[in-house]
Amino acid sequence: MEKMFAEANVRCAKAGLDLTAHAHLLRHTFAVVTLEQLQRGHIAAQAELTPQQRGHYSRIFGDPLDWVRRRLGHRSVVTTQIYLHALAELEMHTRMALVPDEWEDPRAIPVSALPADDEAEHDDTPMAMS
């Protein structure tokens, strides 16, 4: 398997791609993506449940972190928790990618340039009932 990755890395380099991979990277990617999908699914499934129903759901379907732990062959869930950090980083990178480059940082606006409370526009028009 190492030879396969080495050959693929050479082909990427020849093609001008700044990209390399190895088997452990695939393992890491599997863990992070699977954990993210499981957590998203568990959160969505439990959103409308009562605390008692959530406890029942967890007993049936288990903990996403423990599920990934077993697939990776870790003895302890503590070892698998490193992927939670990677997941948090991935989430932050995703959020930052959504911020447009031309976005103005509100911290750069001096307080003196902000409208006073009495100058702010207020719409006191009652909302129409549909």
DSSP file with accessible surface (Angstrom, degrees, kcal/mol):
  #  RESIDUE AA STRUCTURE BP1 BP2  ACC     N-H-->O    O-->H-N    N-H-->O    O-->H-N    TCO  KAPPA ALPHA  PHI   PSI    X-CA   Y-CA   Z-CA
    1    1 A M     >        0   0  153      0, 0.0     4,-1.9     0, 0.0     5,-0.2   0.000 360.0 360.0 360.0 -38.3    0.0    0.0    0.0
    2    2 A E  H  >  +     0   0  174      1,-0.2     4,-2.5     2,-0.2     5,-0.2   0.888 360.0  53.8 -58.7 -38.2    2.9    2.4    0.8
    3    3 A K  H  > S+     0   0  150      1,-0.2     4,-2.7     2,-0.2     5,-0.2   0.903 105.1  54.0 -63.4 -40.4    4.1    1.9   -2.8
    4    4 A M  H  > S+     0   0  108      1,-0.2     4,-2.3     2,-0.2    -1,-0.2   0.932 111.4  44.3 -60.3 -45.7    0.7    2.9   -4.2
    5    5 A F  H  X S+     0   0   23     -4,-1.9     4,-2.7     2,-0.2    16,-0.3   0.909 112.1  52.9 -67.0 -40.3    0.7    6.2   -2.2
    6    6 A A  H  X S+     0   0   54     -4,-2.5     4,-2.1     2,-0.2    -2,-0.2   0.930 111.2  46.4 -60.9 -43.8    4.3    6.9   -3.1
    7    7 A E  H  X S+     0   0   90     -4,-2.7     4,-2.4     1,-0.2    -1,-0.2   0.908 112.7  49.6 -65.5 -41.3    3.5    6.5   -6.8
    8    8 A A  H  X S+     0   0   27     -4,-2.3     4,-2.4    -5,-0.2    -2,-0.2   0.908 109.8  51.4 -64.6 -39.7    0.4    8.6   -6.5
    9    9 A N  H  X S+     0   0   39     -4,-2.7     4,-2.3     2,-0.2    -1,-0.2   0.891 109.5  50.2 -65.0 -38.1    2.4   11.3   -4.8
   10   10 A V  H  X S+     0   0   76     -4,-2.1     4,-2.6     2,-0.2    -2,-0.2   0.928 110.0  50.3 -64.9 -43.9    5.0   11.3   -7.6
   11   11 A R  H  X S+     0   0  155     -4,-2.4     4,-1.7     1,-0.2    -2,-0.2   0.911 110.4  49.9 -61.7 -39.9    2.2   11.6  -10.2
   12   12 A C  H  <>S+     0   0   28     -4,-2.4     5,-2.9     2,-0.2     4,-0.2   0.925 110.8  49.4 -63.7 -44.0    0.7   14.5   -8.3
   13   13 A A  H ><5S+     0   0   70     -4,-2.3     3,-1.5     1,-0.2    -2,-0.2   0.919 110.1  50.5 -62.2 -43.0    4.1   16.3   -8.1
   14   14 A K  H 3<5S+     0   0  178     -4,-2.6    -1,-0.2     1,-0.3    -2,-0.2   0.830 108.3  53.3 -63.8 -31.4    4.7   15.7  -11.9
   15   15 A A  T 3<5S-     0   0   74     -4,-1.7    -1,-0.3    -5,-0.2    -2,-0.2   0.444 121.0-110.3 -83.3   0.1    1.3   17.2  -12.6
   16   16 A G  T < 5 +     0   0   66     -3,-1.5     2,-0.5     1,-0.3    -3,-0.2   0.653  69.9 144.1  81.7  15.6    2.2   20.3  -10.5
   17   17 A L      < -     0   0   95     -5,-2.9     2,-1.8    -6,-0.2    -1,-0.3  -0.768  49.3-143.9 -91.1 128.8   -0.2   19.5   -7.7
   18   18 A D        +     0   0  171     -2,-0.5     2,-0.4    -3,-0.1    -5,-0.1  -0.600  63.0 118.6 -86.8  73.1    1.0   20.4   -4.2
   19   19 A L        +     0   0  103     -2,-1.8     2,-0.3   -10,-0.2    -6,-0.1  -0.991  34.2 170.3-146.8 129.2   -0.7   17.3   -2.8
   20   20 A T        -     0   0   97     -2,-0.4     2,-0.3    -8,-0.1   -14,-0.1  -0.968   7.8-174.0-135.7 155.6    0.5   14.3   -1.0
   21   21 A A        -     0   0   28     -2,-0.3     2,-0.3   -16,-0.3   -12,-0.2  -0.964   5.7-176.5-144.5 159.5   -1.4   11.5    0.8
   22   22 A H    >>  -     0   0   99     -2,-0.3     4,-1.5     1,-0.1     3,-0.6  -0.953  43.6 -98.7-150.9 165.5   -0.7    8.5    2.9
   23   23 A A  H 3> S+     0   0   43     -2,-0.3     4,-2.0     1,-0.3     3,-0.2   0.878 120.2  55.6 -58.8 -39.2   -2.7    5.7    4.4
   24   24 A H  H 3> S+     0   0  113      1,-0.2     4,-2.6     2,-0.2    -1,-0.3   0.864 102.7  57.4 -65.4 -31.3   -2.9    7.3    7.9
   25   25 A L  H <> S+     0   0   64     -3,-0.6     4,-2.8     1,-0.2    -1,-0.2   0.902 105.6  50.3 -63.6 -39.3   -4.3   10.4    6.3
   26   26 A L  H  X S+     0   0   99     -4,-1.5     4,-2.7     2,-0.2    -2,-0.2   0.905 110.1  50.2 -64.9 -39.1   -7.2    8.4    4.9
   27   27 A R  H  X S+     0   0   89     -4,-2.0     4,-2.3     2,-0.2    -2,-0.2   0.932 112.3  47.0 -62.7 -45.1   -7.8    6.9    8.4
   28   28 A H  H  X S+     0   0   65     -4,-2.6     4,-2.5     2,-0.2     5,-0.2   0.928 112.7  49.1 -63.3 -45.4   -7.8   10.4    9.9
   29   29 A T  H  X S+     0   0   65     -4,-2.8     4,-2.7     1,-0.2     5,-0.4   0.920 109.9  51.9 -61.8 -44.2  -10.1   11.7    7.2
   30   30 A F  H  X S+     0   0   90     -4,-2.7     4,-2.5    -5,-0.2     5,-0.3   0.940 111.2  48.2 -56.1 -46.9  -12.5    8.7    7.7
   31   31 A A  H  X S+     0   0    0     -4,-2.3     4,-2.5     2,-0.2     5,-0.2   0.937 114.9  43.3 -63.2 -47.7  -12.6    9.4   11.4
   32   32 A V  H  X S+     0   0   13     -4,-2.5     4,-2.5     2,-0.2    -2,-0.2   0.948 117.7  43.8 -66.8 -47.2  -13.3   13.1   11.1
   33   33 A V  H  X S+     0   0   74     -4,-2.7     4,-2.5    -5,-0.2     5,-0.2   0.926 116.0  47.6 -66.0 -43.0  -15.9   12.9    8.3
   34   34 A T  H  X S+     0   0   26     -4,-2.5     4,-2.9    -5,-0.4     5,-0.2   0.934 112.6  49.1 -64.3 -44.0  -17.7    9.9   10.0
   35   35 A L  H  X S+     0   0    0     -4,-2.5     4,-2.8    -5,-0.3     5,-0.3   0.929 111.5  49.8 -62.3 -42.6  -17.7   11.6   13.3
   36   36 A E  H  X S+     0   0   41     -4,-2.5     4,-2.5    -5,-0.2     5,-0.2   0.939 113.4  45.3 -61.6 -46.5  -19.1   14.8   11.8
   37   37 A Q  H  X S+     0   0  104     -4,-2.5     4,-2.4     2,-0.2    -2,-0.2   0.910 114.2  48.5 -65.7 -41.8  -21.9   12.9   10.0
   38   38 A L  H  X S+     0   0   45     -4,-2.9     4,-2.9    -5,-0.2     5,-0.2   0.927 112.8  47.6 -64.6 -44.4  -22.8   10.8   13.0
   39   39 A Q  H  X S+     0   0   64     -4,-2.8     4,-2.8    -5,-0.2     5,-0.2   0.930 112.3  49.2 -63.7 -43.7  -22.9   13.9   15.3
   40   40 A R  H  X S+     0   0  147     -4,-2.5     4,-2.4    -5,-0.3     5,-0.2   0.931 113.7  47.2 -60.1 -44.3  -25.0   15.8   12.8
   41   41 A G  H  X S+     0   0   37     -4,-2.4     4,-2.5    -5,-0.2    -2,-0.2   0.916 112.8  48.1 -64.2 -42.8  -27.4   12.9   12.4
   42   42 A H  H  X S+     0   0   22     -4,-2.9     4,-1.9     2,-0.2    -2,-0.2   0.917 112.4  48.6 -65.3 -42.6  -27.7   12.3   16.2
   43   43 A I  H  X S+     0   0  122     -4,-2.8     4,-0.9    -5,-0.2    -2,-0.2   0.938 113.9  46.2 -63.5 -45.1  -28.3   16.0   16.8
   44   44 A A  H >< S+     0   0   71     -4,-2.4     3,-0.6    -5,-0.2     4,-0.4   0.920 113.1  49.6 -63.3 -42.1  -31.0   16.2   14.1
   45   45 A A  H 3< S+     0   0   45     -4,-2.5     3,-0.3     1,-0.2    -1,-0.2   0.829 115.5  43.1 -67.6 -30.1  -32.7   13.0   15.3
   46   46 A Q  H >< S+     0   0   37     -4,-1.9     3,-1.6    -5,-0.2    -1,-0.2   0.537  85.4  96.9 -94.5  -4.4  -32.8   14.2   18.9
   47   47 A A  T << S+     0   0   65     -4,-0.9    -1,-0.2    -3,-0.6    -2,-0.1   0.842  92.7  34.3 -56.5 -39.9  -33.9   17.7   18.3
   48   48 A E  T 3  S+     0   0  177     -4,-0.4    -1,-0.3    -3,-0.3     2,-0.2   0.344  98.6 106.0 -99.2   6.2  -37.6   17.1   18.9
   49   49 A L    <   -     0   0   46     -3,-1.6    -3,-0.0     1,-0.1    -4,-0.0  -0.546  69.0-119.5 -89.9 153.8  -37.2   14.4   21.6
   50   50 A T     >  -     0   0   67     -2,-0.2     4,-2.8     1,-0.1     5,-0.2  -0.390  38.1-100.6 -76.7 163.9  -37.8   14.8   25.4
   51   51 A P  H  > S+     0   0   97      0, 0.0     4,-2.1     0, 0.0     5,-0.2   0.897 126.1  51.0 -54.7 -38.3  -34.8   14.2   27.7
   52   52 A Q  H  > S+     0   0  162      1,-0.2     4,-2.1     2,-0.2     5,-0.2   0.931 111.1  47.2 -65.9 -42.7  -36.2   10.7   28.4
   53   53 A Q  H  > S+     0   0   93      1,-0.2     4,-2.9     2,-0.2    -1,-0.2   0.887 109.8  53.8 -65.8 -38.0  -36.5    9.9   24.7
   54   54 A R  H  X S+     0   0   87     -4,-2.8     4,-2.6     2,-0.2    -1,-0.2   0.906 108.2  50.0 -63.0 -40.5  -32.9   11.3   24.1
   55   55 A G  H  X S+     0   0   25     -4,-2.1     4,-2.1    -5,-0.2    -2,-0.2   0.931 112.2  47.3 -62.6 -43.2  -31.6    8.9   26.8
   56   56 A H  H  X S+     0   0  105     -4,-2.1     4,-1.9     2,-0.2    -2,-0.2   0.930 111.6  51.2 -62.6 -44.4  -33.4    6.0   25.2
   57   57 A Y  H  X S+     0   0   41     -4,-2.9     4,-3.2     1,-0.2     5,-0.4   0.926 109.9  49.6 -59.2 -46.1  -32.1    7.0   21.7
   58   58 A S  H  X S+     0   0   50     -4,-2.6     4,-2.1     1,-0.2    -1,-0.2   0.878 108.6  52.4 -63.6 -38.0  -28.5    7.2   23.0
   59   59 A R  H  < S+     0   0  182     -4,-2.1    -1,-0.2    -5,-0.2    -2,-0.2   0.876 116.4  40.6 -66.0 -34.1  -28.8    3.7   24.6
   60   60 A I  H  < S+     0   0  101     -4,-1.9    -2,-0.2    -5,-0.2    -1,-0.2   0.946 128.7  26.7 -77.8 -50.1  -30.0    2.3   21.3
   61   61 A F  H  < S-     0   0  120     -4,-3.2    -3,-0.2    -5,-0.2    -2,-0.2   0.618  99.3-147.3 -95.4 -13.2  -27.8    4.1   18.8
   62   62 A G     <  -     0   0   24     -4,-2.1    -1,-0.2    -5,-0.4    -2,-0.1  -0.096  33.1 -46.4  79.5-176.4  -24.8    4.7   21.1
   63   63 A D     >  -     0   0   83      1,-0.1     4,-2.4    -4,-0.1     5,-0.2  -0.802  41.3-138.3 -98.1 129.7  -22.3    7.6   21.1
   64   64 A P  H  > S+     0   0   11      0, 0.0     4,-2.3     0, 0.0     5,-0.2   0.891 104.6  52.5 -54.7 -40.3  -20.8    8.7   17.8
   65   65 A L  H  > S+     0   0   12      1,-0.2     4,-2.4     2,-0.2     5,-0.1   0.917 110.4  47.2 -64.5 -40.1  -17.4    9.1   19.4
   66   66 A D  H  > S+     0   0   48      2,-0.2     4,-2.4     1,-0.2    -1,-0.2   0.883 108.9  55.2 -68.6 -36.3  -17.5    5.5   20.7
   67   67 A W  H  X S+     0   0   74     -4,-2.4     4,-1.8     2,-0.2    -2,-0.2   0.945 111.3  43.7 -60.7 -46.7  -18.7    4.2   17.4
   68   68 A V  H  X S+     0   0    0     -4,-2.3     4,-2.2     2,-0.2     5,-0.2   0.910 110.0  57.7 -65.3 -40.3  -15.7    5.8   15.6
   69   69 A R  H  X>S+     0   0   49     -4,-2.4     5,-1.9     1,-0.2     4,-1.0   0.933 107.4  46.9 -54.4 -47.5  -13.4    4.5   18.5
   70   70 A R  H  <5S+     0   0  114     -4,-2.4     3,-0.4     1,-0.2    -1,-0.2   0.897 111.0  51.4 -65.4 -38.4  -14.5    0.9   17.8
   71   71 A R  H  <5S+     0   0  115     -4,-1.8    -1,-0.2     1,-0.2    -2,-0.2   0.850 112.8  45.8 -67.6 -31.6  -14.0    1.3   14.0
   72   72 A L  H  <5S-     0   0   13     -4,-2.2    -1,-0.2    -5,-0.1    -2,-0.2   0.606 111.3-121.5 -86.3 -12.2  -10.5    2.6   14.5
   73   73 A G  T  <5 +     0   0   61     -4,-1.0     2,-0.2    -3,-0.4    -3,-0.2   0.698  53.3 159.6  80.9  20.2   -9.6    0.0   17.0
   74   74 A H      < -     0   0   29     -5,-1.9    -1,-0.2    -6,-0.2    -2,-0.1  -0.532  37.4-147.8 -74.7 142.1   -8.7    2.4   19.8
   75   75 A R  S    S+     0   0  247     -2,-0.2     2,-0.4     1,-0.1    -1,-0.1   0.839  82.5  37.8 -74.9 -35.0   -8.8    0.9   23.3
   76   76 A S  S >> S-     0   0   49      1,-0.1     4,-0.9    -7,-0.1     3,-0.8  -0.938  70.4-137.3-123.3 144.6   -9.9    4.2   24.9
   77   77 A V  H 3> S+     0   0   46     -2,-0.4     4,-1.4     1,-0.2    -1,-0.1   0.766 103.3  71.5 -67.3 -22.1  -12.3    6.9   23.8
   78   78 A V  H 34 S+     0   0   95      1,-0.2     4,-0.4     2,-0.2     3,-0.3   0.898  95.0  52.4 -60.3 -38.5   -9.7    9.4   25.1
   79   79 A T  H X4 S+     0   0   79     -3,-0.8     3,-0.9     1,-0.2    -1,-0.2   0.894 109.2  49.5 -63.5 -37.5   -7.5    8.4   22.1
   80   80 A T  H >< S+     0   0    0     -4,-0.9     3,-2.0     1,-0.2     4,-0.3   0.729  89.6  81.8 -76.1 -20.6  -10.4    9.1   19.7
   81   81 A Q  T >X S+     0   0   87     -4,-1.4     3,-1.6    -3,-0.3     4,-0.9   0.710  71.9  78.5 -62.6 -17.8  -11.1   12.5   21.2
   82   82 A I  H <> S+     0   0  110     -3,-0.9     4,-1.6    -4,-0.4     3,-0.4   0.845  86.0  62.1 -58.5 -29.2   -8.3   14.0   19.2
   83   83 A Y  H <> S+     0   0   10     -3,-2.0     4,-2.3     1,-0.2    -1,-0.3   0.748  91.6  64.4 -71.3 -21.1  -10.7   13.9   16.2
   84   84 A L  H <> S+     0   0   60     -3,-1.6     4,-2.4    -4,-0.3    -1,-0.2   0.898 102.6  49.3 -65.5 -38.3  -13.1   16.3   18.1
   85   85 A H  H  X S+     0   0  119     -4,-0.9     4,-2.4    -3,-0.4    -2,-0.2   0.933 111.1  48.5 -64.7 -44.9  -10.3   18.9   17.9
   86   86 A A  H  X S+     0   0   20     -4,-1.6     4,-2.5     1,-0.2    -2,-0.2   0.888 110.7  52.2 -62.0 -37.9   -9.9   18.2   14.1
   87   87 A L  H  X S+     0   0   16     -4,-2.3     4,-2.4     2,-0.2    -2,-0.2   0.917 108.5  49.7 -65.4 -41.3  -13.7   18.5   13.8
   88   88 A A  H  X S+     0   0   56     -4,-2.4     4,-2.2     1,-0.2    -2,-0.2   0.908 111.7  48.9 -64.6 -40.6  -13.7   21.9   15.6
   89   89 A E  H  X S+     0   0   91     -4,-2.4     4,-2.7     2,-0.2    -2,-0.2   0.921 110.2  51.0 -63.9 -43.6  -10.9   23.1   13.3
   90   90 A L  H  X S+     0   0   78     -4,-2.5     4,-2.4     1,-0.2    -2,-0.2   0.919 109.6  50.6 -59.7 -42.9  -12.8   21.9   10.2
   91   91 A E  H  X S+     0   0   95     -4,-2.4     4,-2.6     1,-0.2    -1,-0.2   0.921 110.9  48.6 -62.5 -42.0  -15.9   23.7   11.3
   92   92 A M  H  X S+     0   0  103     -4,-2.2     4,-2.7     2,-0.2    -2,-0.2   0.928 110.8  49.9 -66.4 -41.7  -14.0   26.9   11.9
   93   93 A H  H  X S+     0   0  126     -4,-2.7     4,-1.9     1,-0.2    -1,-0.2   0.907 111.4  50.1 -62.0 -39.6  -12.3   26.7    8.4
   94   94 A T  H  X S+     0   0   77     -4,-2.4     4,-0.9    -5,-0.2    -2,-0.2   0.933 111.4  47.5 -64.4 -45.3  -15.7   26.1    6.9
   95   95 A R  H >< S+     0   0  142     -4,-2.6     3,-0.7     1,-0.2     4,-0.5   0.911 111.6  50.3 -63.2 -41.8  -17.2   29.1    8.7
   96   96 A M  H >< S+     0   0  115     -4,-2.7     3,-1.2     1,-0.2    -1,-0.2   0.855 103.9  58.9 -66.3 -33.4  -14.3   31.4    7.7
   97   97 A A  H 3< S+     0   0   85     -4,-1.9    -1,-0.2     1,-0.2    -2,-0.2   0.770 101.2  57.4 -66.4 -22.1  -14.7   30.3    4.1
   98   98 A L  T << S+     0   0  137     -4,-0.9    -1,-0.2    -3,-0.7    -2,-0.2   0.610  85.2  92.2 -83.3 -13.2  -18.2   31.6    4.1
   99   99 A V  S <  S-     0   0   52     -3,-1.2     4,-0.0    -4,-0.5    -3,-0.0  -0.733  83.5-123.8 -84.1 120.5  -17.0   35.1    5.2
  100  100 A P    >   -     0   0   64      0, 0.0     3,-1.7     0, 0.0    -2,-0.1  -0.282  13.1-122.9 -64.1 149.1  -16.5   37.2    2.0
  101  101 A D  T 3  S+     0   0  165      1,-0.3    -2,-0.0    -4,-0.1    -4,-0.0   0.828 112.4  54.9 -60.0 -32.5  -13.1   38.7    1.5
  102  102 A E  T 3  S+     0   0  159      2,-0.1    -1,-0.3     0, 0.0     2,-0.1   0.404  78.3 130.4 -85.5   6.6  -14.7   42.2    1.3
  103  103 A W    <   -     0   0  145     -3,-1.7     2,-0.5     1,-0.1    -4,-0.0  -0.360  56.8-132.7 -62.7 131.8  -16.4   41.8    4.6
  104  104 A E        -     0   0  131     -2,-0.1    -1,-0.1     1,-0.0    -2,-0.1  -0.785  15.0-125.4 -91.6 126.6  -15.8   44.8    6.8
  105  105 A D    >   -     0   0   49     -2,-0.5     3,-2.1     1,-0.2     4,-0.3  -0.556  13.2-147.5 -70.0 117.3  -14.7   43.9   10.4
  106  106 A P  G >  S+     0   0   78      0, 0.0     3,-1.2     0, 0.0    -1,-0.2   0.764  95.3  68.0 -62.3 -20.4  -17.2   45.8   12.6
  107  107 A R  G 3  S+     0   0  206      1,-0.2    -2,-0.1     3,-0.0    -3,-0.0   0.713  91.1  63.1 -70.6 -16.1  -14.4   46.2   15.2
  108  108 A A  G <  S+     0   0   75     -3,-2.1    -1,-0.2     2,-0.1    -3,-0.0   0.596  81.9  93.2 -83.3 -10.4  -12.7   48.6   12.7
  109  109 A I  S <  S-     0   0   59     -3,-1.2     5,-0.1    -4,-0.3     2,-0.0  -0.736  81.8-125.1 -85.8 121.0  -15.6   51.1   12.8
  110  110 A P    >>  -     0   0   78      0, 0.0     3,-1.6     0, 0.0     4,-0.5  -0.346  15.0-123.1 -65.1 145.8  -15.0   53.8   15.5
  111  111 A V  G >4 S+     0   0  123      1,-0.3     3,-1.5     2,-0.2    -2,-0.0   0.872 111.1  62.9 -57.1 -35.1  -17.7   54.1   18.1
  112  112 A S  G 34 S+     0   0  115      1,-0.3    -1,-0.3     4,-0.0     4,-0.1   0.759  98.2  56.6 -65.1 -21.3  -18.0   57.8   17.1
  113  113 A A  G <4 S+     0   0   67     -3,-1.6    -1,-0.3     2,-0.1    -2,-0.2   0.609  88.2  94.3 -85.6 -10.6  -19.1   56.8   13.6
  114  114 A L  S << S-     0   0   93     -3,-1.5     2,-0.1    -4,-0.5    -3,-0.0  -0.555  86.1-105.1 -80.9 145.4  -22.0   54.7   14.9
  115  115 A P        -     0   0   82      0, 0.0    -1,-0.1     0, 0.0    -2,-0.1  -0.392  35.8-111.4 -68.4 147.1  -25.4   56.3   15.1
  116  116 A A    >>  -     0   0   41      1,-0.1     3,-1.3    -4,-0.1     4,-1.2  -0.361  31.6-105.9 -70.5 159.1  -26.7   57.3   18.5
  117  117 A D  T 34 S+     0   0  146      1,-0.3     3,-0.5     2,-0.2    -1,-0.1   0.877 122.4  50.9 -55.9 -38.7  -29.6   55.3   19.8
  118  118 A D  T 34 S+     0   0  143      1,-0.2    -1,-0.3     3,-0.0    -2,-0.0   0.699 109.2  52.4 -76.3 -14.4  -32.0   58.2   19.2
  119  119 A E  T <4 S+     0   0  139     -3,-1.3    -1,-0.2     2,-0.1    -2,-0.2   0.642  84.3 107.7 -90.2 -17.8  -30.8   58.5   15.6
  120  120 A A  S  < S-     0   0   38     -4,-1.2     2,-0.3    -3,-0.5    -3,-0.0  -0.325  78.4-110.8 -64.6 141.4  -31.3   54.9   14.7
  121  121 A E        -     0   0  192      2,-0.0     2,-0.4     1,-0.0    -1,-0.1  -0.589  34.5-168.8 -75.2 133.7  -34.2   54.2   12.4
  122  122 A H        -     0   0  133     -2,-0.3     2,-0.9    -3,-0.1     3,-0.0  -0.985  15.2-148.5-123.3 135.2  -37.1   52.4   14.0
  123  123 A D        +     0   0  129     -2,-0.4    -2,-0.0     1,-0.1     0, 0.0  -0.870  19.9 173.2-103.3 101.5  -40.0   51.0   12.1
  124  124 A D        +     0   0  145     -2,-0.9    -1,-0.1     2,-0.1     3,-0.0   0.309  35.4 126.3 -91.0   9.6  -43.0   51.3   14.4
  125  125 A T        -     0   0   98      1,-0.1    -2,-0.1    -3,-0.0     3,-0.1  -0.508  67.5-115.6 -68.0 127.3  -45.4   50.1   11.7
  126  126 A P        -     0   0  115      0, 0.0     2,-0.2     0, 0.0    -1,-0.1  -0.358  31.7-109.0 -64.0 144.4  -47.5   47.2   13.0
  127  127 A M        -     0   0  172      1,-0.1     2,-0.2    -3,-0.0    -3,-0.0  -0.526  32.4-115.0 -73.9 138.4  -46.9   44.0   11.2
  128  128 A A        -     0   0   94     -2,-0.2     2,-0.4     1,-0.1    -1,-0.1  -0.511  26.6-126.1 -71.6 138.5  -49.7   42.8    9.0
  129  129 A M              0   0  180     -2,-0.2    -1,-0.1     1,-0.0     0, 0.0  -0.717 360.0 360.0 -85.7 134.2  -51.3   39.6   10.1
  130  130 A S              0   0  173     -2,-0.4    -1,-0.0     0, 0.0     0, 0.0  -0.687 360.0 360.0-101.6 360.0  -51.5   36.9    7.4
